[in-house]
Amino acid sequence: MNSASEKTAASLLVECLAEQGCDRIFTVPGESFLSVLDSLHDTTSIETVICRQEGGASFMACADGTMTGKPGICFVTRGPGATNATIGVHVAMQDSQPMILFIGDVDSRMRDREGFQEVDFPAFFSPIAKWATRIDDEHRIPEYITRAWSVAISGRPGPVVIALPEDMLSRMVTGSPRPAVVSPAQAVCPDAMQTMMQMIGDAASPVAIVGGAGWNAKAREHFTVFAERIGLPVATAFRRQDAVPPSSSVYAGNLGYGPNPKLVERVKQADLLVVVGARMGEATTDGYELVTPDHPDQTMIHIHPDPNELGRVYRTDLALCADMGEFAETAALWEDDIVHFDAGAEAHAEWKEWSTPSPDPTTFDTALDLSACVAMMRDQFPADTIICNGAGNFSGWWHRHWPYEGFPSQLAPTAGAMGYGVPAAVAATFRHPERSVVAVAGDGDFLMNGQELATAAQYERDLLVIVVDNGAYGTIRMHQEREYPGRVSGTQLSNPDFAKLGEAFGGWSQRVETTSEFAGALAEAKGRNGLRLLHLVTDIERLTAGGVTLSALRGKA
């Protein structure tokens, strides 16, 4: 069939997605977009991944967009399907990741009657998406898809939501896809670069904070070259630990929750902050206290691909609006001599000391030491293993001790959403089947989207899942003990046998209660293929990788 011949609107939609480079969609099916599913049946260039809950599907799409820099694509049905998928849209927005959520909507004739599962989706999603719209005219599908793709990847990347009325998708139409779009790579202003280099040369203790909107492999490579050439300490924003190779001689560690106290002090003492890609949000800045919006006694250079982010929250002494890769390449190739700083090597040495695990040998056969667990993983798994996690204190052990050497190698929501790890890991196995993928989840975190183990099993994905079980919503319990010591309310959990649950999904599983048991279980898991799950039973006493304990919190009270 000629692309311009008559076809259903759904077929034209699928053709447009293929033209833009879409090669995979994540979906939970619904009757409102059956015509799209039918069109996908005959499309060899787009793989359809069937998920078990719309929240998991949208997390997979969000993670896929993170890995590729192209919009991750998700299809869900109206009402409950769309509202379940909201969490992935919110994460994509706060994480600045490209994504498009398509929603099969009610028949146009049912609109404004509170038809079955009807929601005003443009109104519903507008506060948490870059653009939320509905396609009523089938002839404009090529226009809408091209615009959606462009909006999702340009400036500060983010999510687009498109409602698709059921009757519109079934109408016959002639039309062809528009050509594929790419994000315009805005070059940095030469005068601004000259000013920036002068400001760095005049600084006594500069620090760079990198990672965020539009960051990619090109930006990573070139900014690392630039920072190493001048000895500039480079810290990464919250959960952007793969933004530069941690093996770099100037990598200083990560900001966010549980950072190295020496890095925190270095940022506080810096006279110049070079912020590249990061929004300097609440988590990265410890509630806007580590770096305050007005940052007295500090000068800030902010480089970001979206002009709307520059000067939005922070007083900016020099703002550069540019593509991350173009900016980093320009910096790496800058020919003027710049003073060299010793601070980069010093900061890296401090990070290496902080990040090296210190297992407790006295508990090897009596308790489970998560520091020792990460140390064993470092010995047995490649440094470019993709580590995926949701929210919870459990993640702190990996954030502190794991070397996120590859790119991408950290899939973790800066929005702090629980339930992200397992779906993200499933998406990673599709996108990078050649690499090791590990999902790390807390007990509360895991059960929010653990059903996506069924997706991993259905598609025979090679995936290791580590469930850290302390019988509580540990992060909330930590805050609770600090504010209301000893008054435990609403944070206790009674959990299933996660090892048996893993087996029920067709995987290999093992329950682990001591460090010595973990050593054997990890070795066996590494020697196997397919779905594997380790159920780590830990004590609620130790709440964080930084040594915060339940007893200490109660003692302070």
GULUMZA-299960 format. One line per 2 residues: number of its first residue (from 1); their letters; for each residue x, y, z of C-alpha. Coordinates in nm, 4 decimals, always signed. Each point is the difference from the previous one (the first is absolute). Layout:
BEGIN
NUM = a = X,Y,Z ~ ...
# end
This chain:
BEGIN
1 = mn = +0.0000,+0.0000,+0.0000 ~ +0.1349,+0.3411,-0.0911
3 = sa = +0.0548,+0.2197,+0.3057 ~ -0.2281,+0.2664,-0.1483
5 = se = -0.2810,-0.2431,-0.0825 ~ -0.3157,-0.0271,+0.2076
7 = kt = +0.0461,-0.1644,+0.3384 ~ -0.1336,+0.0218,+0.3535
9 = aa = +0.1090,+0.2899,+0.2158 ~ +0.1549,-0.2554,+0.2344
11 = sl = +0.2184,-0.1333,-0.2816 ~ +0.1098,+0.3526,-0.0874
13 = lv = +0.0848,+0.0590,+0.3661 ~ +0.2203,-0.3099,+0.0085
15 = ec = +0.1688,+0.1021,-0.3266 ~ +0.0762,+0.3405,+0.1496
17 = la = +0.1540,-0.1539,+0.3103 ~ +0.2168,-0.2299,-0.2095
19 = eq = +0.1162,+0.2945,-0.2105 ~ +0.1097,+0.1853,+0.3131
21 = gc = +0.2145,-0.2970,+0.1020 ~ -0.2260,-0.1725,+0.2504
23 = dr = +0.1080,-0.3641,+0.0238 ~ -0.1817,-0.1110,+0.3160
25 = if = -0.3169,+0.0799,+0.1917 ~ -0.1090,-0.1044,+0.3474
27 = tv = -0.3674,-0.0621,+0.0525 ~ -0.2854,-0.1416,+0.1991
29 = pg = -0.2720,-0.0628,-0.2599 ~ -0.3397,+0.1635,+0.0000
31 = es = -0.3019,-0.0146,-0.2269 ~ +0.0247,+0.3726,-0.0700
33 = fl = +0.3100,-0.0456,-0.2191 ~ -0.0498,-0.3453,-0.1446
35 = sv = +0.0475,+0.1459,-0.3482 ~ +0.3532,+0.1089,+0.0979
37 = ld = +0.0795,-0.3465,+0.1320 ~ -0.1285,-0.1439,-0.3262
39 = sl = +0.2228,+0.2329,-0.1992 ~ +0.2994,-0.0981,+0.2111
41 = hd = -0.0698,-0.3646,-0.0861 ~ +0.1380,+0.0510,-0.3507
43 = tt = +0.2840,+0.2358,+0.0948 ~ +0.3359,-0.1728,+0.0223
45 = si = +0.1960,+0.3131,+0.0908 ~ -0.1802,+0.0606,+0.3311
47 = et = +0.0099,-0.2556,+0.2822 ~ -0.3029,-0.0143,+0.2293
49 = vi = +0.0789,-0.0785,+0.3646 ~ -0.3064,-0.1085,+0.1967
51 = cr = +0.0128,+0.1126,+0.3631 ~ -0.2086,-0.0893,+0.3043
53 = qe = -0.0940,+0.3404,+0.1397 ~ -0.0024,+0.3433,-0.1561
55 = gg = +0.2287,+0.1442,+0.2667 ~ +0.2596,-0.2606,-0.0928
57 = as = -0.0496,+0.0673,-0.3713 ~ +0.0476,+0.3758,+0.0411
59 = fm = +0.3099,-0.0533,+0.2164 ~ +0.1436,-0.2218,-0.2760
61 = ac = -0.0658,+0.2684,-0.2594 ~ +0.1558,+0.2659,+0.2233
63 = ad = +0.3096,-0.2167,+0.0539 ~ +0.0242,-0.0736,-0.3716
65 = gt = -0.0005,+0.3726,-0.0756 ~ +0.2732,+0.0479,+0.2593
67 = mt = +0.2195,-0.2556,-0.1737 ~ -0.0526,+0.1146,-0.3591
69 = gk = -0.0642,+0.3729,+0.0157 ~ -0.3051,-0.0679,-0.2206
71 = pg = -0.3548,-0.0073,+0.1356 ~ -0.0902,-0.3218,+0.1746
73 = ic = -0.3426,-0.1038,-0.1307 ~ -0.2883,-0.1299,+0.2114
75 = fv = -0.3587,-0.0859,-0.0993 ~ -0.2739,-0.0372,+0.2605
77 = tr = -0.3752,+0.0136,+0.0067 ~ -0.2250,+0.2721,+0.1397
79 = gp = -0.1067,+0.0577,+0.3597 ~ +0.1715,-0.2492,+0.2333
81 = ga = +0.2684,-0.0777,-0.2547 ~ +0.0972,+0.3636,-0.0455
83 = tn = -0.0132,+0.0859,+0.3676 ~ +0.2182,-0.3015,+0.0817
85 = at = +0.2526,+0.1231,-0.2573 ~ +0.0163,+0.3466,+0.1567
87 = ig = +0.2964,-0.0951,+0.2187 ~ +0.2262,-0.0565,-0.3009
89 = vh = -0.0971,+0.3372,-0.1449 ~ +0.0813,+0.1751,+0.3276
91 = va = +0.3401,-0.1687,+0.0215 ~ +0.0803,+0.0829,-0.3630
93 = mq = -0.0824,+0.3650,+0.0704 ~ +0.2028,+0.0347,+0.3185
95 = ds = +0.2860,-0.2066,-0.1433 ~ -0.0002,+0.1989,-0.3283
97 = qp = -0.0316,-0.3141,-0.2145 ~ -0.1792,-0.0284,-0.3370
99 = mi = -0.3164,-0.2076,-0.0095 ~ -0.3322,-0.0125,-0.1836
101 = lf = -0.3065,-0.1531,+0.1630 ~ -0.2844,-0.0884,-0.2368
103 = ig = -0.3420,-0.0521,+0.1550 ~ -0.2854,-0.1749,-0.1748
105 = dv = -0.2862,+0.2401,+0.0727 ~ -0.3777,-0.0214,-0.0012
107 = ds = -0.1918,+0.0203,-0.3249 ~ -0.0418,+0.3665,-0.1009
109 = rm = -0.3777,-0.0334,+0.0210 ~ +0.0261,-0.0946,+0.3692
111 = rd = +0.2099,+0.2986,+0.1017 ~ -0.1347,+0.2369,+0.2673
113 = re = -0.2627,-0.2553,+0.1042 ~ +0.2293,-0.1604,+0.2574
115 = gf = +0.0211,-0.2943,-0.2324 ~ +0.1434,-0.3291,+0.1166
117 = qe = +0.3383,+0.0739,+0.1630 ~ +0.0027,+0.3518,-0.1460
119 = vd = +0.2627,+0.2503,+0.1169 ~ +0.0946,+0.3369,-0.1486
121 = fp = +0.3572,-0.1090,-0.0682 ~ +0.1470,+0.3296,-0.1250
123 = af = -0.1243,+0.1665,+0.3196 ~ +0.1030,-0.2947,+0.2174
125 = fs = +0.3576,-0.0318,-0.1255 ~ +0.0881,+0.3608,-0.0810
127 = pi = +0.1493,+0.0771,+0.3437 ~ +0.2487,-0.2900,-0.0213
129 = ak = +0.0831,-0.0173,-0.3725 ~ +0.1729,+0.2263,-0.2496
131 = wa = -0.3036,-0.0272,-0.2246 ~ -0.3322,-0.1810,+0.0342
133 = tr = -0.2420,-0.0125,-0.2917 ~ -0.2601,-0.1978,-0.1927
135 = id = -0.0086,-0.0884,-0.3703 ~ -0.3524,+0.0522,-0.1285
137 = de = +0.0837,+0.0369,-0.3698 ~ +0.1562,-0.3130,-0.1481
139 = hr = +0.1517,+0.2010,-0.2857 ~ +0.2226,+0.1846,+0.2475
141 = ip = +0.1623,-0.3127,+0.1452 ~ +0.3356,+0.0611,-0.1773
143 = ey = +0.0031,+0.3561,+0.1311 ~ -0.0763,-0.1036,+0.3580
145 = it = +0.2498,-0.2871,+0.0115 ~ +0.2814,+0.2139,-0.1386
147 = ra = -0.0775,+0.2796,+0.2429 ~ -0.0257,-0.2409,+0.2935
149 = ws = +0.3360,-0.1521,-0.0859 ~ +0.1586,+0.3432,-0.0281
151 = va = -0.1480,+0.1266,+0.3264 ~ +0.1123,-0.3127,+0.1870
153 = is = +0.3665,+0.0253,-0.1047 ~ +0.0591,+0.3757,-0.0284
155 = gr = +0.1224,+0.2417,+0.2656 ~ -0.0624,-0.1663,+0.3330
157 = pg = -0.1216,-0.3461,-0.1117 ~ -0.3204,-0.1298,+0.1500
159 = pv = -0.3290,-0.1824,-0.0485 ~ -0.2773,+0.0635,-0.2510
161 = vi = -0.3482,-0.1483,+0.0437 ~ -0.2336,-0.0572,-0.2957
163 = al = -0.3600,-0.1192,+0.0268 ~ -0.1295,-0.2002,-0.2967
165 = pe = -0.3817,-0.0163,-0.0349 ~ -0.1021,-0.3551,-0.0833
167 = dm = -0.2128,+0.0957,-0.3004 ~ +0.2721,+0.2253,-0.1422
169 = ls = +0.2467,-0.2898,-0.0112 ~ -0.2382,-0.2068,-0.2154
171 = rm = -0.0688,+0.2638,-0.2623 ~ +0.1501,-0.0375,-0.3461
173 = vt = +0.2588,+0.2547,-0.1073 ~ +0.2652,+0.0639,-0.2605
175 = gs = +0.3266,+0.1470,+0.1084 ~ +0.3687,-0.0554,+0.0515
177 = pr = +0.2297,+0.0429,+0.2990 ~ +0.2028,+0.3155,+0.0295
179 = pa = +0.3792,-0.0400,-0.0035 ~ +0.1728,-0.0932,+0.3245
181 = vv = +0.0864,+0.2919,+0.2256 ~ +0.3096,+0.0541,+0.2109
183 = sp = +0.0555,+0.2370,+0.2855 ~ +0.1668,+0.3194,-0.1231
185 = aq = +0.3548,-0.0054,+0.1361 ~ +0.0443,+0.3558,+0.1164
187 = av = +0.3663,+0.1013,+0.0059 ~ +0.1363,+0.1983,+0.2911
189 = cp = +0.0711,+0.3702,-0.0421 ~ +0.3781,+0.0519,-0.0509
191 = da = -0.0005,+0.3194,+0.2062 ~ -0.1763,-0.1795,+0.2845
193 = mq = +0.2542,-0.2831,-0.0182 ~ +0.2835,+0.2514,+0.0162
195 = tm = -0.1576,+0.1584,+0.3059 ~ -0.0504,-0.3390,+0.1620
197 = mq = +0.3640,-0.0969,-0.0505 ~ +0.1128,+0.3295,+0.1501
199 = mi = -0.2261,-0.0555,+0.3017 ~ +0.1413,-0.3482,+0.0511
201 = gd = +0.3549,+0.1339,-0.0338 ~ -0.0702,+0.2662,+0.2626
203 = aa = -0.1549,-0.2472,+0.2445 ~ +0.1853,-0.1424,+0.2990
205 = sp = -0.2191,-0.3030,+0.0714 ~ -0.2448,-0.0778,-0.2822
207 = va = -0.2249,-0.3073,-0.0018 ~ -0.2099,-0.1346,-0.2872
209 = iv = -0.3409,-0.1601,+0.0586 ~ -0.1143,-0.1921,-0.3057
211 = gg = -0.2686,-0.2304,-0.1383 ~ -0.3582,+0.0630,-0.0945
213 = ag = -0.1953,+0.1284,-0.2960 ~ +0.1393,-0.1044,-0.3352
215 = wn = +0.3087,-0.1689,+0.1448 ~ +0.1301,-0.2639,-0.2377
217 = ak = +0.3070,-0.2070,-0.0874 ~ +0.1540,+0.2874,-0.1941
219 = ar = -0.0388,+0.2401,+0.2913 ~ +0.1427,-0.2603,+0.2358
221 = eh = +0.3071,-0.0654,-0.2112 ~ +0.0896,+0.3597,-0.0773
223 = ft = -0.0760,+0.1495,+0.3402 ~ +0.2165,-0.2664,+0.1625
225 = vf = +0.2867,+0.0969,-0.2314 ~ -0.0465,+0.3685,+0.0839
227 = ae = -0.0211,-0.0539,+0.3764 ~ +0.3019,-0.2313,+0.0080
229 = ri = +0.2060,+0.2446,-0.2059 ~ -0.0416,+0.2764,+0.2592
231 = gl = -0.0431,-0.2108,+0.3141 ~ -0.3570,+0.1185,+0.0639
233 = pv = -0.1806,-0.2050,+0.2703 ~ -0.3210,-0.1441,-0.1466
235 = at = -0.2945,-0.0966,+0.2189 ~ -0.3100,-0.1571,-0.1479
237 = af = -0.3552,+0.1068,+0.0756 ~ -0.2354,-0.2314,+0.1884
239 = rr = -0.0177,-0.3382,-0.1716 ~ +0.2106,+0.1143,-0.2955
241 = qd = +0.3072,-0.1956,+0.1134 ~ +0.0765,-0.1251,-0.3505
243 = av = +0.0180,+0.3553,-0.1414 ~ +0.3796,-0.0259,+0.0048
245 = pp = +0.1988,-0.3223,+0.0471 ~ +0.0618,-0.0497,+0.3724
247 = ss = +0.3452,-0.1249,-0.0983 ~ +0.0823,+0.3499,-0.1238
249 = sv = +0.2853,+0.1661,+0.1843 ~ -0.2261,+0.2956,+0.0909
251 = ya = -0.3223,-0.1801,+0.0951 ~ -0.0977,+0.1295,+0.3440
253 = gn = -0.3108,-0.2061,+0.0738 ~ -0.3717,+0.0620,+0.0034
255 = lg = -0.2260,+0.2482,+0.1701 ~ -0.3461,-0.0831,+0.1283
257 = yg = -0.0871,-0.2175,+0.2974 ~ +0.2941,-0.1362,+0.1984
259 = pn = +0.2888,+0.1734,-0.1823 ~ +0.3611,+0.0003,+0.1102
261 = pk = +0.0285,+0.2651,+0.2764 ~ +0.3317,+0.1119,-0.1517
263 = lv = -0.1730,+0.0638,-0.3329 ~ -0.2733,+0.1949,+0.1756
265 = er = +0.2612,+0.2172,+0.1655 ~ +0.1840,+0.0450,-0.3317
267 = vk = -0.3178,+0.1279,-0.1641 ~ -0.0660,+0.2331,+0.2923
269 = qa = +0.3513,+0.1434,-0.0237 ~ +0.0001,+0.0357,-0.3790
271 = dl = +0.0269,+0.3550,-0.1273 ~ -0.1246,-0.1020,-0.3479
273 = lv = -0.2643,-0.2595,-0.0919 ~ -0.0112,-0.1210,-0.3601
275 = vv = -0.3414,-0.1640,-0.0346 ~ -0.0461,-0.1949,-0.3244
277 = ga = -0.3380,-0.1544,-0.0820 ~ -0.1166,-0.0269,+0.3601
279 = rm = -0.3027,+0.1957,+0.1220 ~ +0.1433,+0.0143,+0.3537
281 = ge = -0.3212,-0.1430,+0.1407 ~ -0.0958,-0.0715,+0.3586
283 = at = +0.1753,-0.3381,+0.0253 ~ +0.3289,+0.1099,-0.1565
285 = td = +0.0190,+0.3086,+0.2230 ~ -0.1315,-0.1566,+0.3227
287 = gy = -0.3136,+0.2094,+0.0048 ~ +0.1651,+0.3024,-0.1649
289 = el = +0.2327,+0.0301,+0.3007 ~ +0.3293,-0.1387,-0.1338
291 = vt = -0.0214,+0.2561,-0.2790 ~ -0.2602,+0.2627,+0.0743
293 = pd = -0.1911,+0.1754,-0.2798 ~ +0.1952,+0.3211,+0.0647
295 = hp = +0.3295,-0.1800,+0.0934 ~ +0.1744,+0.2980,+0.1612
297 = dq = +0.3814,-0.0047,-0.0276 ~ -0.0244,-0.2401,-0.2919
299 = tm = -0.0096,+0.0633,-0.3727 ~ -0.2071,-0.2313,-0.2209
301 = ih = +0.0339,-0.0847,-0.3681 ~ -0.3057,-0.1917,-0.1179
303 = ih = -0.0007,-0.1854,-0.3316 ~ -0.3327,-0.1541,-0.1050
305 = pd = -0.1715,-0.0878,-0.3294 ~ -0.3237,+0.1755,+0.0960
307 = pn = -0.0065,+0.3788,+0.0475 ~ -0.2990,-0.0331,+0.2307
309 = el = +0.2181,-0.1731,+0.2619 ~ +0.2677,+0.2698,+0.0040
311 = gr = -0.0673,+0.2456,+0.2788 ~ -0.3212,-0.1784,+0.0910
313 = vy = +0.0972,-0.0821,+0.3602 ~ +0.3635,+0.0942,+0.0407
315 = rt = +0.1718,+0.3330,-0.0344 ~ +0.2237,-0.0639,-0.3009
317 = dl = +0.3143,+0.2036,-0.0573 ~ +0.0577,-0.1428,-0.3471
319 = al = -0.2706,-0.1905,-0.1891 ~ +0.0788,-0.2064,-0.3086
321 = ca = -0.2820,-0.1583,-0.1977 ~ +0.1458,-0.2806,-0.2096
323 = dm = -0.0223,-0.3629,-0.0964 ~ +0.1908,-0.2036,+0.2590
325 = ge = +0.2131,-0.1838,-0.2536 ~ +0.0826,+0.3146,-0.1954
327 = fa = +0.0948,+0.1874,+0.3158 ~ +0.2198,-0.2819,+0.1301
329 = et = +0.1772,-0.0422,-0.3334 ~ +0.0679,+0.3730,-0.0222
331 = aa = +0.1449,-0.0068,+0.3520 ~ +0.2177,-0.3032,-0.0747
333 = lw = +0.1417,+0.1602,-0.3140 ~ +0.0559,+0.3440,+0.1548
335 = ed = +0.3523,+0.1040,-0.0901 ~ +0.0716,+0.2769,+0.2477
337 = di = +0.2200,-0.0892,+0.2943 ~ -0.1893,-0.0436,+0.3253
339 = vh = +0.1461,-0.0258,+0.3469 ~ +0.0164,-0.3593,+0.1282
341 = fd = -0.1560,-0.0923,+0.3340 ~ +0.1252,-0.2667,+0.2404
343 = ag = -0.3460,-0.0235,+0.1505 ~ -0.1279,-0.2501,-0.2579
345 = ae = +0.2451,-0.2687,+0.1053 ~ -0.0588,+0.0790,+0.3673
347 = ah = -0.3764,-0.0283,-0.0378 ~ +0.0347,-0.3277,-0.1887
349 = ae = +0.2171,-0.1482,+0.2738 ~ -0.2603,+0.1022,+0.2570
351 = wk = -0.2721,-0.1660,-0.2054 ~ +0.1986,-0.3239,-0.0371
353 = ew = +0.0483,-0.0176,+0.3759 ~ -0.3687,+0.0724,+0.0624
355 = st = -0.1330,-0.2419,-0.2623 ~ +0.2193,-0.2987,+0.0838
357 = ps = -0.2142,-0.2493,+0.1943 ~ +0.1089,-0.0845,+0.3545
359 = pd = -0.1615,-0.3353,+0.0797 ~ -0.0283,-0.1131,+0.3605
361 = pt = +0.1750,-0.3423,+0.0148 ~ -0.1380,-0.0735,+0.3471
363 = tf = -0.3533,-0.0380,-0.1383 ~ +0.0875,-0.2152,-0.3029
365 = dt = -0.1861,-0.3072,+0.1296 ~ -0.2538,+0.1679,+0.2279
367 = al = -0.1543,+0.2944,-0.1851 ~ -0.0344,+0.1585,-0.3421
369 = dl = +0.2404,+0.2873,-0.0701 ~ -0.1134,+0.1955,-0.3078
371 = sa = +0.3408,+0.1660,-0.0336 ~ +0.1539,-0.3450,-0.0363
373 = cv = -0.2715,-0.0945,-0.2500 ~ +0.0848,+0.2945,-0.2243
375 = am = +0.3705,-0.0784,+0.0356 ~ -0.0630,-0.3540,-0.1262
377 = mr = -0.2044,+0.1348,-0.2896 ~ +0.2853,+0.2341,-0.0902
379 = dq = +0.2321,-0.3011,-0.0160 ~ -0.2305,-0.2184,-0.2087
381 = fp = -0.2023,+0.2306,-0.2259 ~ +0.1299,+0.2360,-0.2697
383 = ad = +0.0428,+0.3646,+0.1009 ~ -0.2399,+0.0972,-0.2814
385 = ti = -0.2823,-0.2133,+0.1411 ~ -0.3280,+0.1921,-0.0197
387 = ic = -0.1297,+0.0435,+0.3554 ~ -0.3708,+0.0826,+0.0245
389 = ng = -0.1821,+0.1028,+0.3146 ~ -0.3048,+0.1807,+0.1251
391 = ag = -0.0193,+0.1946,+0.3261 ~ +0.1136,-0.1000,+0.3460
393 = nf = +0.2972,+0.0050,+0.2351 ~ +0.1114,-0.3376,-0.1389
395 = sg = +0.1220,+0.1784,-0.3145 ~ +0.2532,+0.1985,+0.2018
397 = ww = +0.2383,-0.2935,+0.0231 ~ +0.0220,-0.0222,-0.3787
399 = hr = +0.0063,+0.3772,-0.0466 ~ +0.2962,+0.0206,+0.2366
401 = hw = +0.1983,-0.3069,-0.1046 ~ -0.0881,-0.0968,-0.3570
403 = py = +0.2187,+0.1312,-0.2881 ~ -0.2458,+0.1155,-0.2653
405 = eg = +0.2668,-0.0262,-0.2682 ~ -0.2079,-0.0525,-0.3141
407 = fp = -0.2418,+0.2357,-0.1659 ~ -0.2734,-0.0443,+0.0739
409 = sq = +0.0549,-0.2091,+0.3105 ~ -0.2299,+0.1640,+0.2563
411 = la = -0.3754,-0.0167,-0.0489 ~ -0.1472,+0.1586,+0.3109
413 = pt = -0.2721,+0.2656,+0.0239 ~ +0.1076,+0.3418,+0.1213
415 = ag = -0.3707,+0.0433,+0.0762 ~ +0.0386,-0.2591,+0.2764
417 = am = -0.2761,-0.2287,-0.1264 ~ -0.0349,-0.3448,+0.1497
419 = gy = -0.0487,-0.2993,-0.2282 ~ +0.2286,+0.1267,-0.2780
421 = gv = +0.2861,-0.2498,+0.0258 ~ -0.1494,-0.3226,-0.1353
423 = pa = -0.1778,+0.1577,-0.3025 ~ +0.3096,+0.2057,-0.0810
425 = av = +0.2143,-0.3116,+0.0150 ~ -0.2345,-0.1839,-0.2362
427 = aa = +0.0271,+0.2903,-0.2449 ~ +0.3796,-0.0053,+0.0351
429 = tf = +0.0180,-0.3676,-0.0945 ~ -0.1798,+0.0797,-0.3254
431 = rh = +0.2135,+0.3053,-0.0792 ~ +0.3347,-0.1469,+0.1119
433 = pe = -0.0188,-0.3802,-0.0147 ~ +0.3798,-0.0135,-0.0207
435 = rs = +0.0440,+0.1467,+0.3498 ~ -0.0669,-0.1220,+0.3522
437 = vv = -0.3168,+0.1464,+0.1520 ~ -0.0832,-0.0024,+0.3713
439 = av = -0.3171,+0.1301,+0.1660 ~ +0.0403,+0.0904,+0.3668
441 = ag = -0.3222,+0.0501,+0.1931 ~ -0.1166,+0.0366,+0.3564
443 = dg = -0.2840,-0.2180,+0.1226 ~ -0.2580,+0.2785,-0.0189
445 = df = +0.1510,+0.1298,-0.3221 ~ +0.0002,-0.3423,-0.1687
447 = lm = -0.3663,-0.0779,+0.0577 ~ -0.1099,+0.3181,-0.1740
449 = ng = +0.0989,-0.1390,-0.3394 ~ +0.1373,-0.3465,+0.0678
451 = qe = -0.2651,-0.1431,-0.2300 ~ +0.2195,+0.1040,-0.2913
453 = la = +0.2068,-0.3105,+0.0763 ~ -0.2682,-0.1609,-0.2142
455 = ta = +0.1077,+0.2221,-0.2892 ~ +0.3635,-0.0961,+0.0562
457 = aq = -0.0940,-0.3683,+0.0029 ~ -0.2286,+0.0249,-0.3048
459 = ye = +0.2774,+0.1514,-0.2106 ~ +0.2756,-0.2151,+0.1557
461 = rd = +0.1991,+0.2988,+0.1191 ~ +0.3406,-0.0473,+0.1648
463 = ll = -0.0477,+0.1864,+0.3258 ~ +0.1118,-0.0151,+0.3640
465 = vi = -0.2379,+0.1428,+0.2604 ~ +0.1204,+0.0687,+0.3552
467 = vv = -0.2774,+0.0590,+0.2544 ~ +0.1194,+0.1598,+0.3251
469 = dn = -0.2570,-0.0921,+0.2647 ~ +0.0052,+0.1730,+0.3387
471 = ga = -0.3718,-0.0363,+0.0654 ~ -0.0740,+0.3712,-0.0165
473 = yg = -0.0329,+0.3085,-0.2114 ~ +0.3538,+0.0750,+0.1141
475 = ti = +0.0425,+0.3587,-0.1160 ~ -0.3286,+0.1086,+0.1552
477 = rm = +0.0851,-0.1952,+0.3155 ~ +0.3272,+0.1958,+0.0230
479 = hq = -0.1850,+0.3316,-0.0178 ~ -0.2625,-0.1324,+0.2406
481 = er = +0.2593,-0.1005,+0.2599 ~ +0.1626,+0.3412,-0.0287
483 = ey = -0.3270,+0.1896,+0.0456 ~ -0.1976,-0.2421,+0.2196
485 = pg = +0.2520,-0.2421,+0.1534 ~ -0.1391,-0.3358,+0.1017
487 = rv = -0.3475,+0.0748,-0.1311 ~ -0.0126,-0.2400,-0.2950
489 = sg = -0.3118,+0.0609,-0.2058 ~ -0.0757,-0.0897,-0.3597
491 = tq = +0.3513,-0.1103,-0.0971 ~ +0.0060,-0.3703,+0.0936
493 = ls = -0.0209,-0.2585,-0.2785 ~ -0.0881,-0.3682,+0.0054
495 = np = +0.1596,-0.1416,-0.3125 ~ -0.0338,-0.3117,-0.2123
497 = df = +0.2873,-0.2384,-0.0642 ~ +0.1540,+0.1936,-0.2886
499 = ak = +0.2167,-0.2961,-0.1009 ~ -0.3072,-0.2168,-0.0517
501 = lg = -0.1661,+0.2879,-0.1831 ~ +0.2937,+0.0148,-0.2383
503 = ea = -0.0318,-0.3727,-0.0617 ~ -0.3720,+0.0422,-0.0660
505 = fg = +0.0894,+0.2316,-0.2881 ~ +0.2277,-0.2667,-0.1432
507 = gw = +0.3292,+0.1342,+0.1299 ~ +0.2804,-0.1419,+0.2092
509 = sq = -0.0097,+0.1381,+0.3549 ~ +0.1759,-0.0271,+0.3315
511 = rv = -0.0629,+0.1380,+0.3482 ~ +0.3036,+0.1635,+0.1612
513 = et = +0.0336,+0.0853,+0.3699 ~ +0.3785,+0.0327,+0.0505
515 = ts = +0.2933,+0.1438,-0.1910 ~ +0.1489,-0.3460,-0.0442
517 = ef = -0.3238,-0.1230,-0.1570 ~ +0.0014,+0.2991,-0.2345
519 = ag = +0.3481,-0.0895,-0.1258 ~ -0.1144,-0.3436,-0.1175
521 = al = -0.3353,+0.1201,-0.1292 ~ +0.1551,+0.2831,-0.2034
523 = ae = +0.2511,-0.2357,-0.1585 ~ -0.2747,-0.2423,-0.0966
525 = ak = -0.2226,+0.2783,-0.1328 ~ +0.2848,+0.1335,-0.2128
527 = gr = +0.0494,-0.3438,-0.1508 ~ -0.3621,-0.0248,-0.1092
529 = ng = -0.1996,+0.1633,-0.2772 ~ -0.3566,+0.1288,-0.0058
531 = lr = -0.1966,+0.1385,+0.2928 ~ +0.1726,-0.0287,+0.3368
533 = ll = -0.1061,+0.1407,+0.3379 ~ +0.1883,+0.0284,+0.3286
535 = hl = -0.2121,+0.0663,+0.3089 ~ +0.2237,+0.1827,+0.2481
537 = vt = -0.1419,+0.0013,+0.3538 ~ +0.1492,+0.2899,+0.1955
539 = di = -0.0458,+0.1647,+0.3386 ~ -0.1898,+0.3272,+0.0260
541 = er = +0.2596,+0.1169,+0.2557 ~ +0.2435,+0.1359,-0.2607
543 = lt = -0.1975,+0.2520,-0.2015 ~ +0.2558,+0.1525,-0.2363
545 = ag = +0.3315,-0.0667,-0.1688 ~ +0.1361,+0.2924,+0.2001
547 = gv = -0.0455,-0.1858,+0.3276 ~ -0.3244,+0.1522,+0.1283
549 = tl = -0.1604,-0.2514,+0.2356 ~ -0.3407,-0.0273,+0.1548
551 = sa = +0.1526,-0.0153,+0.3484 ~ +0.2001,+0.3174,-0.0565
553 = lr = -0.3057,+0.1916,-0.1173 ~ -0.1932,-0.1060,+0.3088
555 = gk = +0.3001,+0.0816,+0.2184 ~ +0.0104,+0.3573,-0.1278
557 = a = -0.3600,+0.0435,+0.1074
# end
